Amino acid sequence: MLPATFKLCAAISYRHLRNMTGLRRQAAVAISQELSKLACRSTGPSTWINQVRRRSSLLSSRLEDKPFSEVEMSYIKQGEEALQKSLSILGDQDGWKTETVVDNGDKVLSKVLPDVGKVFRLEVVVDQPLDTVYSELVDNMEQMGDWNPSVKEIKILQKIGKDTVITHEKAAATPGNIVGPRDFVSVRCSKRRGSTCVLAGMSTKYGAMPEQQGFIRAENGPTCMILRPLAGNPSQTKLIWLLSIDLKGWLPKTIINQVLSQTQVDFANHLRERLAQTAVM
């Protein structure tokens, strides 16, 4: 009965606490402290106390945040959806076929999914620690056009909380203009859990960024990158990149497959060059 009472009180008080500007922080902290004391007095571990304590800690941290609008929440949910779908695709090890294997060990795999189409999976090892790779891909995202010839420009249109951004990306035309200029509007989210980082995204609608003259508005996603330290060598990073793109336009599938797999291989090489340059600066 007591666990149920605590849970009910926590649920009832949540909305009221969010509307109290002066006492909401103190109330949440007090609840957390009292629960900690109760847990310490218990003769054995109490699962429900730990659960409520974690939720009250989460509540106290969320009370410090600015509430999100419905539109912002929809973007956050899209980012989470992209992350979950991507991890689900990568978690299924069946059906992957080799597209490319490079002498240095880089490889691109692919598979066809009924509801998504053909997706590509790059697996590489980068000779830099995870934090360095993460910083380049997330913190310095808008500088990617400086070192990746496939990207003409990336611009962050809006930041939502700590983990979610809306971006506009202009992709450069391929050599010989086989694939002309494309652009993408995407919602992206980044999550760090221990030694693993996941960067996920998918196409979205953003009223302030309509279709641009000279570019075909393509669609991507679900897509993601997973970063984790290489087993036995934390100075190196294992990178897995799931790529799913609909380039739109009239393009033969053979050309699309060749372009996308080569784009992933080239990305790995350009990323290594970039990280090597920044390491000596």
N, C-alpha and C positions, 0 to 999 in steps of 0.2 A: 504493500500500500504506500509506504513512504517513498520508494523510487518513483512511482506513478505520480504522486503529489508534486515532487520536485520538478518532474518533466512538464506537468501541466502548468505549474507556476512560471517556469521559464518560458513556455510558449506564450502564455497570456501576457507576460511582462514585456516581451520583445518589442511589440509595436509601440507600447507606451514609452519605453525607454528611448526609442528612436526619436520621439517627439519632445523629449525633455532636454533642453539645452544646458541647464545648469548642473543637473544631478546624474545625467545618464552615464557618464564615465565612472563617477564614484560608485553608483549603484552596481554597475557591472563588475567593477573590481572587488567590491565588498562581497558579492555573491561568490566570486571565484575564491576569495580568501576563506570564506566560511566553509565552502565545500572542501577545500584543502585541509582545514582543521578537522572536519568530520572524517575525512579519509584517514588522517593520521591516527585518530582515536580508535579506528576500527581494528579488530583483532586480526583481520585477514584482508586480502585484496578484495575490493568491491568494484565490479565492472561498471555498474550503473553510475557510481560516483565519478569514476574516471571519465565516463562518457559525458556526463553533464559538465564536469570541470572543463573538458576540452571544448564543449560547445559554448560555455560561458566565456572562456578565453577568446574564442573566435568572435563571440558577440562583442566583447569589449574592444577588440581591434576593429571590428566593422563599424562600431559606433563613431570611430574617429574619421571614417571615410565619408566623403560626400555621396549622398544617395544617387543612384543612377536613374536616368530617365528610362521610359519604356523602350525608346529607340536604342539607347545605349545597351540596355539589357539584351535586346534582340541581337546586337552585334556580339556581345559576350557569349551568348548561347550559340551563335554560329561558329565562333572560334572553338568553343568546347566540342561542338559537333564535328568539326573538321579534325580535331585532335583524336576523338574517339574512333571515328571512321578510319583514319589513317593507321592508328595502332592496330585496329582490327584487321586491316588488310595486311600489314606487315607481320602480324602474329600468325597468319595462316601460311605455313611453309610449303604447302602443296601447290603444284602447278607452275612454279617459276621456271622460265627458260633463259638460258644464257644468250645475251645479245652481243656483248663485247667483253674481252678480257685483255687487259694491258700488261705489259711486261713487269711493271712495278707492283702488280697485284690488284690494281683497281679493276672492278668488274661491274657491268650493268646487266641486270636481269629484267625480265618482263613477264607479265601474265595478262590475260584478258578476263575482265570481270563483267558479268551480265548487266549490272546497273551502272557501271562506270565507264567501261571500255578498256582500252589497253593502258596499263600503268607500267612505269619503269622504276627500277630500284638500283640505286648506286651504292656500292659498298667500298669504302676507302679507309686508309689509315693516314692520318696527318701527323707530322713530326712536331707537334706543338701541344702543350697542355690544354685541357678542356676550357679553362677560363679564358685563354687567349682566343681560341676559336669562337667561343660564345660571344665574346666582346665584339669581334669583327662582324659576325653575322647578325647580331641583335643590336648592340649599342651603336655600332657604326653602319647600320643598315643603309642609310642614305648615301654612303660613300661607295657602295658596291659598283656603281657606274664608273668609278675611277680605275677599277682593276679587272672588271669582268666585261669583256667586249660584247657579250651577249646582252648586256643590260645597258640601255642608254641612260636611264634615270630611274631612281626610286625616290618617291616623296611621301612622307608621312602626312596624311590628311587630317587625322584625328587620333589622339591618344585617349583610351578609356581605361581608367584604373592603371594598375601596375603591369598587367599582362597582355592587354589587347590594344591593337592599333589598326587603323584603316589606312591602306597604302594605295598609291597609284604608281604602277610600274610601266615604263616604256621599254619594250624589247627591241633591240636593233635588228635590222634586216640581216638575213644570212648572206654569206658570200655569194655573189652572182645574183642576189635578190631572188633566190629560189623561194624563200619565204619572206614576204614583205613585212614591214613594221607592224607589230602588234602592241596592244597595251592591255593592262589588266587593272581592275579595281578589286582589292582583296581585303578580307579581314584576317588578321594574323594574331595568334596568341603564343606566348612563350611560357613554358612551365619548367621549373627546376625542382627535382625531387632527389635529394641526396646527391649522388654522383652522376645522375642522368638528367639530360636536358632534352626537351622536346619543343620544337618550333613548328607549329602547324598553321595551315591557312586554307582558304577557299575563296572563290569569287563571291562578290556581294554587290548590292546596289547602293550607290551613294549619290544623292541628288546634286551635290555640289561638284560632281565630276562626271558630266555627260560624255558621250562619245566624242573623241577628238578627231579633228580633220587630219587626214594623212595616215591614220592608224585604224586597223581593224580591231574591234573590241573582242578579245579572246576570253576564254574562261579557264580557270584552273581549279583543281581540288576535287576531292580532298588531297592535300599534299602535306608533307612534313619532313623535317630533318630530326634525327635522333643523334645526340652526342653523348658519348661516355668514354671514360679513360680506358685505354687499351689494357686488357687483363695482363698483369705482371709488369706493366710499364706505364705509370701515370703521366709520364712526360709526353706520351703520344695519345692521340684521340681517335677513336673509331667513329666514323661518320656514316650514317645511312640516310639516303635521301630518296623519299618516295615522290615521284613526279607523275602528275595526272593533269593533262592539258588538252583542251579542245581549241585548236588554233583557228577554227572557223575558216571560211573561204573554201575554194575548190582546190584541194590538194590531194594527190594520190597518197594512199596510206603508206606505201613503201618509202616515199620521201619523208613523210612525217616521222615514221619510225626511225629512219636514219638520222634525221636532224635532232630529234629529242635525245636519243642515246648518245650522240656525239656531243650534244650540249652538256650532258652530265659529265662526261669524261673531261671536256675542256674546263668546266667549272672547277673540278678537283685540281687541275694543274694551275689554273689562275689563282685559286685560293692558296695553294702552297707558296706560289711566288709572292703573293701579297703578305702572307704571314712571315716569310723569310725577310722581306724588306722591312716590315715594321719591327721585327725582332732586333735589328741592328741599329735602329734609329734611337 
